[in-house]
Each structure stands twice: as structure tokens, then as C-alpha cells.
Amino acid sequence: MRVEPFSIPLETIYLYGLIISGVLTVLYVLFADVFHFHGAGDGLDFLNPVLIFAFLTILSASGYLFERLSSLHYLLIFGISAVAAFIVVALLNVFILVPLSSAEESLVYKESDLQGRVGTVITEIPVDGFGEVMIDSISGRIAKPASSFDGDLIPNGTSVLVVQVKDGVLQVTVHHQLESFI
């Protein structure tokens, strides 16, 4: 005997649930930044909308498949689907969402952030011309065109200090390190 609440077969309800939760998931992924409320649910990671939508989608999909392909009791189908959805969502959270949340947000830098940094000349900087400077950073290396701030020749391999950035070109001077008197 099949249960039909509101005279709608359960497999149809599961199918509607799958379609609605799938559409909501896609809409949330596309527009999450627009409707993100800071502070809502802080500390309650299991209330993450991605996890809720994933749970509903997997529950609906497995419920639909079990209703279509098996003759199990509807409560057993719901229980198996809920357990399967919980396991998949827990794995999704542990192996995908948590590592992504702790990853670097951006590797982008502003040119003004380069002021005061120390780099190495990789292409000699002539008196009235341009060379190239390599600056090491946490996210990798940055190679930028450079000119001498003082108007001096700066040979290859010299350690330089970025004084300013003008029109995308680093204005650099030779970096003199202070010796420690210990």
C-alpha cells in the first residue's frame, strides 16, 4: 500500500523536493554574497545553507530513487535517505567546506602594498631606463618593471628597497642593511 498525502504519490513529492532544493542550491551559490548576513548563525556550522540545501537535495534524490525502484516501506525509505544524506553532507563539510573556509581568500595585491618591500634586481636597472625587480611574498614571487629612484645604475643581483610605485613601475633604491651590534 502506497501512502499518498494530499492525494499526491510520495515519489512525486520527493521529485518536487529534489527540483526545488536543486534550484535553491543553484540560486544560493550564484547569489550568496548578495544575501549573506554576517553574524547570523556564527558558531553553528551545521546551519550553513550549503549543507542544508545539500541535505535536502540528497534526501529528495535518494527518496525518489527508492520509491521508484524498490518496494520498501515509506518510513524505511525516508530513514535510509535521511541517513545517506547526513553521511554525504558530513563528508562534504569535513573534506570540502572546512578546508575551503581556511584557505587564502585572495592572492591579489595592490601596487601600493609593494612600497617598503625589499626585492632583488633580476634585470639591471640603467641610469635613465628600466630594469626588473623580483619581490618574494607569501603567495609567490612578483616580478615588476623598475627604475632607479636616485638615478643610479643598479646592477643585477642587488638588493633594493621599493620607495614608491608610479604608473605600474617600481621606483627603487639600493637597500643597505644595518649591522647588528650584539
C-alpha positions as CSV (number, residue, x, y, z in Angstrom):
1,M,0.0,0.0,0.0
2,R,1.4,3.3,-1.1
3,V,0.9,6.4,1.1
4,E,-0.4,9.5,-0.8
5,P,-0.6,12.6,1.4
6,F,-2.8,15.3,-0.2
7,S,-3.6,12.6,-2.9
8,I,-0.1,13.0,-4.4
9,P,2.2,10.0,-4.7
10,L,5.3,10.1,-2.4
11,E,7.7,9.8,-5.4
12,T,6.2,12.9,-6.8
13,I,6.7,14.7,-3.5
14,Y,10.3,13.6,-3.5
15,L,10.7,14.7,-7.1
16,Y,9.3,18.2,-6.3
17,G,11.6,18.3,-3.3
18,L,14.6,17.4,-5.5
19,I,13.7,20.1,-8.1
20,I,13.0,22.8,-5.5
21,S,16.1,22.1,-3.4
22,G,18.3,21.9,-6.5
23,V,17.1,25.2,-7.8
24,L,17.5,26.8,-4.4
25,T,21.1,25.4,-4.2
26,V,22.0,26.9,-7.6
27,L,20.4,30.2,-6.7
28,Y,22.2,30.3,-3.3
29,V,25.6,29.6,-5.0
30,L,25.0,32.3,-7.5
31,F,23.7,35.0,-5.1
32,A,25.2,34.0,-1.7
33,D,27.3,37.2,-1.5
34,V,24.3,39.4,-2.1
35,F,22.2,37.9,0.6
36,H,24.9,37.0,3.1
37,F,24.1,38.1,6.7
38,H,27.2,38.5,8.8
39,G,26.8,37.2,12.3
40,A,23.8,35.0,11.5
41,G,24.5,31.5,12.9
42,D,28.0,32.2,13.9
43,G,29.5,29.1,15.5
44,L,26.7,26.9,14.2
45,D,28.4,25.4,11.1
46,F,25.7,22.8,10.6
47,L,23.3,25.7,9.8
48,N,25.3,26.6,6.8
49,P,22.8,27.0,3.9
50,V,25.0,24.9,1.6
51,L,24.8,22.0,4.0
52,I,21.0,22.4,4.5
53,F,20.4,22.5,0.7
54,A,22.7,19.6,0.1
55,F,21.0,17.6,2.7
56,L,17.5,18.3,1.2
57,T,18.7,17.6,-2.3
58,I,20.3,14.2,-1.4
59,L,17.3,13.2,0.8
60,S,14.9,14.0,-2.0
61,A,17.0,12.3,-4.7
62,S,17.5,9.1,-2.7
63,G,13.9,9.1,-1.6
64,Y,12.7,9.4,-5.2
65,L,15.0,6.6,-6.4
66,F,14.0,4.3,-3.6
67,E,10.3,5.0,-4.1
68,R,10.7,4.4,-7.9
69,L,12.9,1.3,-7.7
70,S,12.0,-0.6,-4.5
71,S,9.0,-1.8,-2.6
72,L,10.3,-0.9,0.8
73,H,8.0,0.8,3.4
74,Y,7.9,4.6,3.0
75,L,9.2,5.2,6.6
76,L,12.2,2.9,5.9
77,I,12.8,4.7,2.6
78,F,12.7,8.1,4.4
79,G,15.1,6.8,7.2
80,I,17.6,5.3,4.7
81,S,17.5,8.5,2.7
82,A,18.0,10.7,5.7
83,V,21.0,8.6,7.0
84,A,22.6,8.7,3.5
85,A,22.0,12.4,3.2
86,F,23.5,13.0,6.7
87,I,26.6,10.9,5.8
88,V,27.2,12.7,2.5
89,V,26.7,16.1,4.0
90,A,29.1,15.3,6.9
91,L,31.7,14.3,4.4
92,L,31.1,17.4,2.3
93,N,31.5,19.6,5.3
94,V,34.7,17.9,6.6
95,F,36.5,17.4,3.4
96,I,35.4,20.3,1.2
97,L,33.8,23.2,3.1
98,V,36.1,23.3,6.2
99,P,39.3,23.3,4.1
100,L,37.9,25.9,1.7
101,S,37.0,28.2,4.6
102,S,40.5,28.2,5.9
103,A,42.1,28.8,2.5
104,E,43.5,32.1,1.4
105,E,40.8,34.4,0.2
106,S,42.7,36.1,-2.5
107,L,46.2,36.3,-3.9
108,V,45.5,39.8,-5.3
109,Y,47.8,42.7,-4.1
110,K,47.6,46.4,-4.6
111,E,50.7,48.2,-6.0
112,S,50.7,50.5,-3.0
113,D,51.3,47.3,-0.9
114,L,54.7,46.9,-2.5
115,Q,56.0,50.2,-1.1
116,G,58.6,49.5,1.6
117,R,59.2,45.9,0.4
118,V,62.7,44.6,-0.4
119,G,63.4,42.8,-3.7
120,T,66.2,41.7,-5.9
121,V,67.2,43.2,-9.3
122,I,66.8,40.5,-11.9
123,T,67.4,42.7,-14.9
124,E,70.0,45.5,-14.5
125,I,68.4,49.0,-14.0
126,P,70.2,51.6,-16.1
127,V,70.6,55.2,-15.1
128,D,67.7,56.5,-17.3
129,G,65.9,53.3,-18.1
130,F,64.0,50.4,-16.8
131,G,65.0,47.0,-15.4
132,E,63.1,44.4,-13.5
133,V,62.8,43.6,-9.8
134,M,61.7,40.3,-8.2
135,I,59.8,40.5,-4.8
136,D,59.2,37.4,-2.8
137,S,55.9,37.1,-1.0
138,I,53.9,34.5,0.9
139,S,51.8,33.7,-2.2
140,G,54.8,33.5,-4.6
141,R,57.1,35.9,-6.4
142,I,56.2,39.2,-8.1
143,A,58.3,40.5,-11.0
144,K,57.7,44.1,-11.8
145,P,59.4,46.7,-14.0
146,A,61.6,49.1,-12.0
147,S,63.6,52.3,-12.4
148,S,66.2,53.9,-10.1
149,F,64.7,56.4,-7.6
150,D,68.1,58.1,-7.2
151,G,69.0,57.9,-10.9
152,D,71.9,55.5,-10.3
153,L,72.9,52.3,-12.2
154,I,71.7,49.3,-10.1
155,P,73.4,46.0,-11.2
156,N,71.8,42.6,-11.4
157,G,71.5,40.7,-8.1
158,T,71.4,43.9,-6.0
159,S,69.0,44.0,-3.0
160,V,66.7,47.0,-3.5
161,L,64.0,48.8,-1.4
162,V,60.8,49.9,-3.1
163,V,60.4,53.6,-2.4
164,Q,57.2,54.2,-4.5
165,V,55.1,52.9,-7.3
166,K,54.4,55.2,-10.2
167,D,52.3,54.1,-13.2
168,G,53.0,50.5,-12.5
169,V,56.8,50.9,-12.3
170,L,58.6,50.4,-9.0
171,Q,60.9,53.3,-8.0
172,V,63.7,51.6,-6.1
173,T,66.9,52.4,-4.3
174,V,69.8,50.2,-3.2
175,H,68.9,48.5,0.1
176,H,71.6,48.9,2.8
177,Q,71.0,46.6,5.8
178,L,72.0,47.8,9.2
179,E,74.5,45.6,11.0
180,S,73.7,44.3,14.5
181,F,75.9,45.4,17.4
182,I,75.4,42.5,19.7
